[in-house]
Amino acid sequence: MKQIKSGIITTTYRCNARCVMCNIWKNPSDIEEEFEPEDLRSLPDVKGFNITGGEPFLRKDLAEIVEVLRPKSKRIVVSTNGYYTNRVLRLAKRFPEVGYRISLEGLPAANDELRGLKDGFDHGLRTLLKLRAMGVEDIGVAITVSDRNAKDLLELYELADAMGIEFATAVVHNSFYFHKFDNRIEDPELVAGEFEKLVDRLLSTRSVKNWYRAYFNAGLAGRARGANRPLPCTMGTDIFFLSPFGEIKPCNGMDFSIGNIKEQDFNQIWNSPKAAEMRDAVKKCDKQCWMIGSASPAMKDDFWTVTRWVLKAKFGGKIPEL
């Protein structure tokens, strides 16, 4: 069995945002049914944990969750809309090594419309600025792109680049996790074209890391057009997804529970016959998701394929197909 590379820790389905591309806020989890920090003790050591939600900062015990996870990984990143600035800063003061990705769906007008949060952009930006002032190194912006905010993609990247922070991208999609199955891209060429502008911009920099990010974003351009993912998915093998109720699943796209950490040790769950069934289901999955959680390990596993693309894209005069 391969060593697990990362875990997605979904702390809650409660959320203060009212995003148009996500209905988690219409289906909040019951606080009494959410896992306790102590339930995480049996989770394995991994390279990284992504703590997400809903909105993680609605959990009053988020610091205790981080405390349990800290010895298990060198890298922990919290995904948040950044609205609760003071709560974020308290956690950052206690755990300065933890990273943060603030979800901003474009510039102020697009963000506040899509997230349904009055002054949401202002809150998120203020949180980023204060984290940077505190000296937190692993901070960045994350955007989920659709027809409604694609034109803000490159400008938001330029803002992040000017601030010297990370920039994470995704394309709008559907799953049980979002309680959403009617998201669609009305103008695929518009969205793909904006991703391709970002690809060009990333390749124009001197950062080798950006060149590999260009590969990932070229995959998002293809996904916007309905293309298959360029590399195999290894969710459920390299990565696990933990629901707020303690269920272990392969990812946030496949609703396939293999056990509950409230009832069983993680290793028992991960090495069970049910887990083998899950991995077979992942191999047969036809959703063709291309998100950084599943793309990153796949890119590392097929490093030379990705590197050949990067070299051709950077030095070959034109962007090759994936």
Rosetta blueprint (number, residue, H / E / L):
1 M L
2 K L
3 Q L
4 I L
5 K L
6 S E
7 G E
8 I E
9 I E
10 T E
11 T L
12 T L
13 Y L
14 R L
15 C L
16 N L
17 A L
18 R L
19 C L
20 V L
21 M L
22 C L
23 N L
24 I H
25 W H
26 K H
27 N L
28 P L
29 S L
30 D L
31 I H
32 E H
33 E H
34 E L
35 F L
36 E L
37 P H
38 E H
39 D H
40 L H
41 R H
42 S H
43 L L
44 P L
45 D L
46 V L
47 K L
48 G E
49 F E
50 N E
51 I E
52 T E
53 G L
54 G L
55 E L
56 P H
57 F H
58 L H
59 R L
60 K L
61 D L
62 L H
63 A H
64 E H
65 I H
66 V H
67 E H
68 V H
69 L H
70 R H
71 P H
72 K H
73 S L
74 K L
75 R E
76 I E
77 V E
78 V E
79 S E
80 T E
81 N L
82 G L
83 Y L
84 Y L
85 T H
86 N H
87 R H
88 V H
89 L H
90 R H
91 L H
92 A H
93 K H
94 R H
95 F L
96 P L
97 E L
98 V L
99 G E
100 Y E
101 R E
102 I E
103 S E
104 L L
105 E L
106 G L
107 L L
108 P H
109 A H
110 A H
111 N H
112 D H
113 E H
114 L H
115 R H
116 G L
117 L L
118 K L
119 D L
120 G H
121 F H
122 D H
123 H H
124 G H
125 L H
126 R H
127 T H
128 L H
129 L H
130 K H
131 L H
132 R H
133 A H
134 M H
135 G L
136 V L
137 E L
138 D L
139 I E
140 G E
141 V E
142 A E
143 I E
144 T E
145 V E
146 S L
147 D L
148 R L
149 N L
150 A H
151 K H
152 D H
153 L H
154 L H
155 E H
156 L H
157 Y H
158 E H
159 L H
160 A H
161 D H
162 A H
163 M H
164 G L
165 I L
166 E E
167 F E
168 A E
169 T E
170 A E
171 V E
172 V L
173 H L
174 N L
175 S E
176 F L
177 Y L
178 F L
179 H L
180 K E
181 F L
182 D L
183 N L
184 R L
185 I L
186 E L
187 D L
188 P H
189 E H
190 L H
191 V H
192 A H
193 G H
194 E H
195 F H
196 E H
197 K H
198 L H
199 V H
200 D H
201 R H
202 L H
203 L H
204 S L
205 T L
206 R L
207 S L
208 V H
209 K H
210 N H
211 W H
212 Y H
213 R H
214 A H
215 Y H
216 F H
217 N H
218 A H
219 G H
220 L H
221 A H
222 G H
223 R H
224 A H
225 R L
226 G L
227 A L
228 N L
229 R L
230 P L
231 L L
232 P L
233 C L
234 T L
235 M E
236 G L
237 T L
238 D L
239 I E
240 F E
241 F E
242 L E
243 S L
244 P L
245 F L
246 G L
247 E E
248 I E
249 K E
250 P L
251 C L
252 N L
253 G L
254 M L
255 D L
256 F L
257 S L
258 I L
259 G L
260 N E
261 I L
262 K L
263 E L
264 Q L
265 D L
266 F H
267 N H
268 Q H
269 I H
270 W H
271 N L
272 S L
273 P H
274 K H
275 A H
276 A H
277 E H
278 M H
279 R H
280 D H
281 A H
282 V H
283 K H
284 K H
285 C L
286 D L
287 K L
288 Q L
289 C L
290 W L
291 M L
292 I H
293 G H
294 S H
295 A H
296 S H
297 P H
298 A H
299 M H
300 K H
301 D H
302 D L
303 F H
304 W H
305 T H
306 V H
307 T H
308 R H
309 W H
310 V H
311 L H
312 K H
313 A H
314 K H
315 F H
316 G L
317 G L
318 K L
319 I L
320 P L
321 E L
322 L L
